[in-house]
Amino acid sequence: MADTQSMDGTIGSPSISSVSRKRSPPPLERPTSSKRPTRHVNSRLSLLEHVLRSSASRTTEKEKEKERNLDSGATVAVIKLNPNPLADAKLKSFPHFLSAEVCYKLLSRYFASKPSHSALVHSSVILENPKPNPILTFSVLSLASSLNPEQHFRTLGKWMMFPRMKETLRATSWPSVETIIAYLHGFFISFTSTKSVKESLVHLSQACAATKLLRITSEEGLHALFPEEVTANSDLVGSNPMTPPWLLREQARRVAWLAFSLDAVISASLGNRTSLEEDGLWTLNFPCDDATWSQKKPPSLDPNTPRASLRSILTPVVSGERQPEPTYPLLASTWGKIPPYMEPVCIYTFRLATQLHVRIEQLGLCVFMYQDPDIHNVGSKIRHVEHVIEKLETYISCGGKVRTSSSLLSSAVLSAARAVLHGPGMVLERLWIKLIGERLWFRDFVPEVPQDLAYWIELKRPRHGMETEELLSAWSASPHFITAIEDASCAAVILQEAVALDPGLRNYVTEGARGWFGNPIEKVLGSSAVVLIVAAALSRVHKLPTEQQLACSAQSILSGGGPPIDVEGMVSWVVQELKLKEVGKPKAGPT
């Protein structure tokens, strides 16, 4: 048999044994009576386990120190507090081909360095559960393998854990919260392992569809799915009788908000409408604080009640009702972290701004080009978004009484969202992909299918028929141009103040620029930096003295006060690629 069997059972791909040791070339003539023995899956899995153990034992001290630096010491701290929580646990639910040491190393890395800011899975759901959900187990191990700096772990995740996760997903008859978690994990894994943008977008769309189907976008839906008597229900797959119901609801709540944030950012990059409507999460509470979620033994009752939601913040006060105060301590976040409610609040405003551009451009108009009579009520819609941003900023800063690193960072992101609102439209997202996405976030991204990357990068032109250079020229002649520059510059100044109070935030706002997973907050700030880069390019074309100042503001946003980024090259690319030298002088320039 010339063909060999691969790790996932398919025919035609080389086996592990052929890679792990060299073979002599087969003879030209082989007796017809001799037959090569069939390599069973269990034997190859045993070989892979042996390779993993051998590679782990041969890891040098330099590689271990590098891994500890990548985890920012979080994994080491967890191991010191709890040497091996899986030593006394029942490993029957974990893959039989992985040792307890390998499982714990992957799980520790997952809980210490997750790709999203808010952890989706509580540690007790896996570590304290005698029979965790297999979908959850495979998805967590797959993501942890793909994020591991060691090559043999990444190979394990790509060729074994990730296919097992997808196979388990296909076998499910009805979605669950664990299914959505697997889809969200698959969104990140597809970038790191399979390098498939198309597959990543499919995972995200499936996560959004399952989120709406389970109705976990509201508190009523969460209580219907996880009532207080859920502990006595043994029909839930992977449910632990000792898991408090509020913990399951909190896990689903975090899943819904992450799906909402990713959907808002990706839909803006593609120039499409979002899958999850903003009104769908109107009554959903914000996630609990990190201090409560990080407890190894969670309390039986929710300690963070009552909580705030978009409805409680943005609904006008009627009948003498008192406006709710922030229910989260703004100083509770640790060094370099942000409160869990900050990302939903900021991404909600960014979503309002980008979706307004999408809807207006589908009508053949631009937000900055509406005229009287305003038959589409563009002006009133812009004022509505500005009013929402103002109220959310007041909520986070407690009416301007609190100036912490997290509140300042929130103000910077809200100013960036306001700059996007007054920006040139969806062409800003295409410029973000060209200037920041390709150069910084995806600089090490080599897709297996080039067409997928082209689908991601080459966005459609604005539907009103204007070329990009003409569109930017018209935008620079409108009053929105000056407003967008002011808001983007304000975001740069406030971001510097936040980083000065908490230097650890620099790592958070530059994750994508440093080659790690970029987060939605960094994406919003990057969009405001593109506004400044375009303004600097226009200043260079029209010989205005503000080019250097605008470029410095964009530099402070993209680098976060860290190593400099080639903003000058980005400005030159805008001038050359869009041929701005051929555009006439605008009526109003940057001031």
C-alpha positions in Angstrom: 0.0 0.0 0.0 1.8 3.1 -1.3 -0.6 5.5 0.5 -0.4 6.0 4.2 -3.1 7.0 6.6 -3.1 10.5 8.2 -3.8 11.4 11.8 -7.4 12.2 11.2 -8.0 9.0 9.3 -7.8 10.3 5.7 -5.8 8.6 3.0 -3.0 10.2 1.2 -1.1 12.4 3.8 2.2 11.2 5.3 2.1 9.6 8.7 3.9 10.9 11.8 6.3 8.0 11.8 7.6 8.8 8.3 8.4 12.3 9.6 9.9 11.4 12.9 12.5 8.9 11.6 14.3 8.5 8.2 13.6 5.5 6.1 15.7 3.9 3.5 14.3 4.1 0.0 12.1 1.1 -0.9 13.4 -1.5 -3.2 12.5 -1.4 -6.9 10.8 -4.7 -6.8 8.8 -5.9 -3.8 7.5 -9.4 -3.5 3.8 -9.5 -4.2 3.2 -11.8 -1.3 4.6 -9.4 1.3 2.2 -6.8 2.6 3.0 -3.8 4.7 1.1 -3.9 8.1 -1.6 -1.4 8.6 -0.7 1.3 11.0 -3.5 1.8 13.4 -4.5 5.1 14.9 -3.7 4.1 18.5 -0.1 3.2 17.7 0.5 6.5 15.9 -1.1 8.4 18.8 1.2 6.6 21.2 4.1 7.6 19.0 3.0 11.3 19.0 2.7 11.2 22.8 6.3 9.9 23.0 7.5 12.6 20.7 5.7 15.3 22.8 7.2 14.0 26.0 10.7 13.8 24.5 10.4 17.3 23.0 9.2 18.7 26.3 12.1 17.1 28.2 14.6 18.5 25.7 13.3 22.0 26.0 16.1 24.3 26.9 16.1 26.9 29.7 16.2 29.6 27.1 12.9 28.4 25.5 11.3 28.1 28.9 12.3 31.6 29.7 10.9 32.8 26.4 7.6 31.1 27.1 7.4 32.7 30.5 8.0 36.1 29.0 5.2 35.5 26.5 2.8 34.7 29.3 3.9 37.7 31.3 4.5 35.5 34.3 0.8 34.5 34.6 1.4 30.8 33.8 4.2 30.6 36.3 2.1 32.2 39.0 -0.7 29.8 38.4 1.7 26.8 38.6 3.2 28.0 41.8 -0.2 28.4 43.5 -1.5 25.1 42.2 1.3 22.7 41.1 -0.9 20.4 39.1 -4.7 20.5 39.6 -5.1 17.6 37.1 -2.9 15.3 39.2 -5.9 14.2 41.4 -8.6 14.8 38.7 -10.3 12.2 36.7 -8.8 12.3 33.2 -11.3 10.0 31.6 -12.9 12.9 29.8 -9.6 14.2 28.4 -8.0 12.8 25.3 -6.4 9.5 26.1 -3.4 10.3 23.8 -2.4 13.3 25.9 -0.6 12.9 29.3 -1.7 14.9 32.3 1.4 17.0 32.1 0.6 18.0 28.5 -3.0 18.7 29.3 -2.2 20.9 32.3 0.4 22.8 30.3 -2.1 23.6 27.6 -4.9 24.4 30.0 -2.6 26.7 32.1 -1.6 28.6 28.9 -5.2 29.0 27.9 -6.3 30.5 31.2 -3.2 32.7 31.4 -3.0 34.1 27.9 -6.4 34.0 26.1 -6.8 35.8 22.8 -9.7 37.9 24.0 -9.7 40.1 27.0 -12.6 38.5 28.8 -12.1 34.8 29.6 -15.0 32.8 28.2 -14.5 29.6 30.2 -14.2 29.5 34.0 -11.5 27.2 35.2 -13.8 25.2 37.5 -16.0 24.2 34.5 -13.1 22.1 33.3 -10.7 21.5 36.2 -13.4 20.8 38.8 -15.8 19.0 36.5 -15.5 15.1 36.5 -17.0 15.0 33.0 -16.6 18.3 31.1 -18.2 18.8 27.7 -16.1 17.2 25.0 -16.7 20.1 22.7 -15.4 22.5 25.3 -12.4 20.2 26.1 -11.3 19.9 22.4 -11.8 23.6 21.7 -9.8 24.8 24.7 -6.9 22.4 24.0 -7.0 23.3 20.3 -6.7 27.0 21.0 -4.1 26.5 23.6 -2.1 24.4 21.2 -2.3 26.9 18.4 -1.1 29.7 20.8 1.9 27.7 22.1 5.3 29.0 21.0 6.6 25.4 20.7 6.3 23.9 17.2 5.3 20.4 18.3 2.3 21.8 20.3 1.2 23.8 17.3 1.5 20.7 15.1 -0.6 18.8 17.7 -3.3 21.5 17.6 -3.4 21.8 13.8 -3.4 18.2 12.8 -5.2 16.5 15.7 -7.0 18.7 18.2 -8.6 21.1 15.7 -9.9 18.4 13.4 -11.2 16.6 16.5 -13.0 19.7 17.6 -14.6 20.2 14.1 -15.6 16.5 14.1 -17.3 16.9 17.5 -19.1 20.0 16.3 -20.5 18.2 13.2 -21.8 15.4 15.4 -24.0 17.8 17.5 -27.7 17.9 16.8 -28.5 21.2 18.6 -26.2 24.1 19.5 -25.2 25.0 23.1 -23.1 27.6 24.8 -20.2 25.2 24.5 -20.8 25.0 20.8 -20.6 28.8 20.5 -17.4 28.8 22.5 -15.9 26.3 20.1 -17.0 28.4 17.1 -15.4 31.5 18.7 -12.2 29.6 19.4 -12.3 28.3 15.8 -12.3 31.9 14.7 -8.9 32.5 16.3 -7.5 29.0 15.5 -8.3 29.4 11.7 -5.9 32.4 11.6 -3.0 30.7 13.5 -3.3 27.1 12.3 -5.1 26.7 9.0 -4.4 30.3 7.8 -7.9 30.4 6.2 -9.8 33.6 6.4 -12.8 32.1 4.8 -13.0 29.3 7.4 -12.6 31.9 10.2 -15.5 34.0 8.9 -17.6 30.8 8.7 -16.9 30.1 12.3 -17.9 33.6 13.3 -21.2 33.5 11.4 -22.1 30.2 13.0 -21.3 31.6 16.4 -23.6 34.6 15.8 -26.4 32.3 14.4 -26.2 30.0 17.4 -26.2 33.0 19.8 -29.5 34.3 18.4 -30.9 30.7 18.3 -30.2 30.1 22.0 -31.5 33.6 22.9 -28.6 34.3 25.2 -28.6 38.0 24.1 -31.0 38.9 26.9 -31.2 38.2 30.6 -34.6 36.6 30.1 -33.1 34.1 27.7 -30.2 33.4 30.0 -32.5 32.6 32.9 -34.7 30.4 30.7 -31.6 28.5 29.5 -30.0 28.2 33.0 -32.7 28.5 35.7 -31.8 28.3 39.3 -32.7 24.6 39.5 -30.2 23.8 36.8 -28.0 22.0 39.3 -30.6 19.2 39.5 -30.8 18.8 35.8 -28.6 16.0 34.6 -29.7 16.3 30.9 -27.2 19.1 30.2 -24.2 17.7 28.4 -21.1 18.4 30.4 -22.9 20.1 33.2 -21.4 19.8 36.7 -23.9 19.5 39.5 -21.6 21.6 41.7 -21.5 24.5 39.2 -23.6 27.5 40.3 -26.3 28.5 37.8 -25.1 32.1 37.8 -21.7 30.9 36.7 -23.2 29.2 33.6 -25.2 32.4 32.9 -22.1 34.5 33.3 -20.2 32.2 30.9 -23.0 32.6 28.3 -23.1 36.3 28.9 -19.4 36.7 28.1 -19.8 34.5 25.0 -22.6 36.7 23.7 -20.7 39.9 24.2 -17.5 38.6 22.5 -19.6 37.4 19.6 -21.1 40.9 19.4 -17.7 42.6 19.5 -16.2 40.4 16.8 -19.2 40.7 14.7 -19.1 44.5 14.9 -15.4 44.7 14.0 -15.4 42.1 11.2 -18.6 43.5 9.6 -17.1 46.9 9.5 -14.0 45.6 7.8 -16.1 43.8 5.2 -18.4 46.7 4.7 -21.5 44.5 5.5 -24.3 44.7 8.0 -23.8 42.9 11.3 -25.4 39.6 12.1 -26.3 40.6 15.7 -28.5 43.7 16.0 -27.6 46.3 18.7 -31.1 46.0 20.1 -30.7 42.3 20.6 -28.2 42.9 23.5 -30.1 45.9 24.8 -31.1 44.2 28.1 -28.0 41.9 28.5 -26.0 42.8 31.6 -22.3 43.5 31.3 -19.8 40.8 32.4 -18.8 40.6 36.1 -15.5 41.9 37.3 -12.2 39.9 37.1 -11.9 39.4 40.8 -15.1 37.4 40.9 -14.5 35.5 37.7 -11.0 34.5 38.7 -12.0 32.8 41.9 -11.1 29.1 41.9 -14.1 28.3 44.1 -16.9 30.6 42.9 -19.7 31.6 45.3 -23.0 29.9 45.1 -24.8 33.2 44.4 -23.9 36.0 42.0 -22.0 38.7 44.1 -22.3 41.3 41.3 -26.0 42.0 41.5 -27.5 44.3 40.4 -25.6 44.9 37.2 -25.7 47.6 34.5 -26.7 47.1 30.9 -27.1 49.4 27.8 -30.7 49.8 28.6 -30.1 51.0 32.2 -27.5 53.5 31.0 -29.0 54.9 27.9 -32.7 54.9 28.8 -33.8 58.4 29.9 -34.8 58.8 33.5 -38.6 58.7 33.8 -41.1 58.9 36.7 -38.4 60.1 39.1 -36.2 57.0 38.6 -32.6 57.4 39.7 -29.9 56.9 37.0 -28.0 53.7 37.9 -24.4 54.2 39.2 -21.6 52.1 37.8 -21.7 48.7 39.5 -18.1 47.8 38.9 -15.1 49.2 40.9 -13.1 51.1 38.3 -9.9 50.4 40.2 -10.5 46.6 40.4 -8.7 45.8 37.2 -5.1 44.6 37.6 -2.0 46.0 36.0 -2.3 46.2 32.3 -6.0 45.1 32.3 -9.3 46.8 31.7 -12.7 46.3 33.3 -14.8 43.6 31.5 -17.6 46.1 30.7 -15.3 48.5 28.9 -15.1 46.5 25.6 -18.9 46.1 25.2 -19.5 49.8 25.9 -16.8 51.0 23.5 -17.5 48.5 20.7 -21.2 49.4 20.9 -20.4 53.0 19.9 -18.0 51.9 17.1 -20.7 49.6 15.8 -23.3 52.5 15.7 -20.8 54.7 13.7 -19.8 52.1 11.2 -23.2 50.7 10.6 -24.5 54.2 9.9 -21.9 54.5 7.2 -22.8 51.1 5.8 -26.6 51.9 5.6 -26.0 55.4 4.1 -23.6 54.2 1.5 -26.0 51.5 0.4 -28.3 54.4 -0.5 -25.6 55.9 -2.7 -24.8 58.7 -0.2 -22.1 59.6 2.3 -22.5 60.7 5.8 -20.5 63.9 5.3 -22.3 64.8 2.0 -25.9 65.0 3.2 -27.7 68.2 2.2 -31.0 70.0 3.0 -33.6 68.7 2.9 -32.3 65.7 4.8 -34.7 63.1 3.5 -32.8 60.3 5.1 -32.4 62.0 8.5 -28.6 61.6 8.4 -28.1 64.6 10.6 -30.4 63.4 13.3 -28.8 59.9 13.2 -25.3 61.5 13.6 -26.5 63.5 16.6 -28.0 60.3 18.1 -24.7 58.5 18.0 -22.9 61.5 19.5 -25.5 61.5 22.3 -24.9 57.8 23.0 -21.2 58.4 23.1 -21.6 61.3 25.5 -23.8 59.3 27.9 -21.5 56.3 27.9 -18.5 58.4 28.6 -20.3 60.1 31.5 -21.2 56.6 32.9 -17.6 55.3 32.7 -16.1 58.4 34.3 -18.9 58.8 36.9 -19.8 62.2 35.6 -16.2 63.3 35.2 -15.3 62.6 38.8 -13.0 59.6 38.2 -9.8 59.7 36.2 -8.3 56.2 36.3 -6.3 54.5 33.6 -9.3 52.5 32.5 -11.6 55.5 32.4 -9.1 57.4 30.4 -8.6 54.6 28.0 -12.4 54.4 27.6 -12.5 58.1 26.8 -9.8 57.6 24.2 -11.7 54.8 22.5 -14.9 56.7 22.6 -13.2 59.7 21.0 -11.8 57.4 18.3 -15.3 56.1 17.7 -16.5 59.7 17.3 -13.7 60.2 14.7 -14.8 57.2 12.8 -18.4 58.6 12.8 -17.1 61.8 11.1 -14.7 60.0 8.9 -14.8 59.4 5.1 -17.0 56.3 5.4 -16.3 52.6 4.8 -13.2 53.5 2.7 -11.6 54.1 6.0 -11.8 50.4 6.8 -10.2 49.5 3.5 -7.4 51.9 4.3 -7.0 50.3 7.7 -6.5 46.9 6.2 -3.9 48.2 3.7 -2.0 50.4 6.2 -2.3 48.6 9.5 -3.8 45.1 8.8 -1.2 44.1 6.2 1.7 45.9 7.6 1.3 45.1 11.3 -1.4 42.7 12.3 -1.0 40.2 9.3 2.6 40.7 8.5 3.4 37.1 9.4 0.1 35.8 8.0 0.8 33.5 5.0 -2.5 32.0 3.9 -2.7 28.5 2.5 -5.3 29.8 0.0 -4.3 33.2 -1.5 -7.9 33.8 -2.7 -9.1 33.9 0.9 -6.6 36.7 1.7 -7.7 38.6 -1.4 -11.3 38.3 -0.3 -10.4 39.8 3.0 -8.2 42.6 1.7 -9.9 43.7 -1.5 -13.0 45.3 -0.3 -15.7 46.8 -2.6 -15.5 50.4 -3.6 -18.1 52.8 -2.2 -21.3 52.3 -4.0 -21.9 56.0 -4.8 -19.4 55.7 -7.8 -16.7 58.0 -6.5 -13.1 57.0 -6.6 -11.2 56.9 -3.4 -9.1 60.1 -4.1 -12.2 62.0 -5.1 -14.0 60.8 -2.0 -11.2 61.9 0.3 -11.0 65.2 -1.4 -14.7 65.8 -0.9 -14.4 64.7 2.7 -11.6 67.1 3.4 -13.8 69.9 2.1 -16.6 69.2 4.5 -16.9 70.3 8.2 -16.7 66.6 9.3 -13.0 66.7 8.3 -12.0 69.1 11.0 -14.2 67.3 13.6 -12.7 63.9 12.8 -9.2 65.3 13.2 -10.0 66.9 16.5 -11.5 63.7 17.9 -8.7 61.5 16.6 -6.1 63.9 18.1 -8.0 64.0 21.4 -7.9 60.2 21.4 -4.1 60.2 21.0 -3.6 62.7 23.9 -5.9 60.8 26.3 -4.3 57.5 25.4 -0.9 58.9 26.4 -2.4 59.9 29.7 -3.8 56.5 30.3 -0.6 54.7 29.4 1.3 57.1 31.7 -0.9 56.0 34.7 -0.7 52.3 33.8 2.2 51.4 31.5 0.8 47.9 31.3 -2.0 49.1 29.0 0.6 49.6 26.3 0.8 45.9 25.8 -3.0 45.7 25.5 -3.4 48.5 23.0 -0.6 47.2 20.8 -1.3 43.5 20.7 -1.9 43.4 17.0 1.1 45.7 16.3 3.4 43.3 18.2 2.3 40.3 16.2 -0.2 38.9 18.8 -4.0 38.7 18.4 -5.3 42.2 17.9 -8.3 43.1 20.0 -11.4 45.2 19.2 -10.3 48.1 21.3 -7.0 48.3 19.4 -9.0 48.1 16.1 -11.1 51.2 17.0 -8.0 53.2 18.0 -6.3 52.1 14.8 -9.2 53.4 12.7 -8.7 56.9 14.3 -5.0 56.6 13.5 -5.9 56.1 9.8 -7.9 59.3 10.0 -4.8 61.1 11.1 -2.6 59.4 8.5 -5.0 60.4 5.7 -5.1 64.0 7.0 -1.3 64.0 7.1 -1.2 62.9 3.5 -3.6 65.6 2.4 -1.4 68.1 4.4 1.7 67.0 2.5 -0.1 67.4 -0.9 -1.3 70.9 -0.1 1.9 72.0 1.6 0.3 72.5 5.0 2.5 72.7 8.2 0.4 70.2 10.1 1.7 67.0 8.5 4.3 66.3 11.2 2.0 66.9 14.1 -0.7 64.6 12.6 1.8 61.9 12.0 3.1 62.1 15.6 -0.4 61.7 16.9 -1.0 58.7 14.7 2.4 57.3 15.9 1.3 57.6 19.6 -1.9 55.7 18.9 -0.3 52.8 16.9 2.8 52.4 19.1 1.2 53.2 22.5 4.4 55.0 23.5 6.5 51.9 22.6 8.8 51.2 19.7 8.1 53.5 16.8 6.1 52.4 13.7 6.8 53.5 10.2 4.0 56.1 10.0 5.9 58.1 7.5 5.8 55.2 5.1 2.1 54.9 5.5 1.6 58.6 4.7 3.8 58.2 1.6 1.7 55.1 0.5 -1.5 57.1 0.8 -0.1 59.9 -1.4 1.4 57.6 -4.0 -1.3 54.9 -4.1 -4.3 57.2 -4.2 -2.6 59.7 -6.4 -3.6 62.6 -4.2 -1.2 64.9 -6.1 -3.7 65.0 -8.9 -6.5 66.2 -6.7 -7.4 69.9 -6.5 -6.8 71.8 -3.3 -9.7 71.3 -0.9 -11.8 74.1 0.4 -10.9 73.5 4.0 -7.6 71.9 5.2 -6.5 70.6 8.6 -5.9 73.2 11.3 
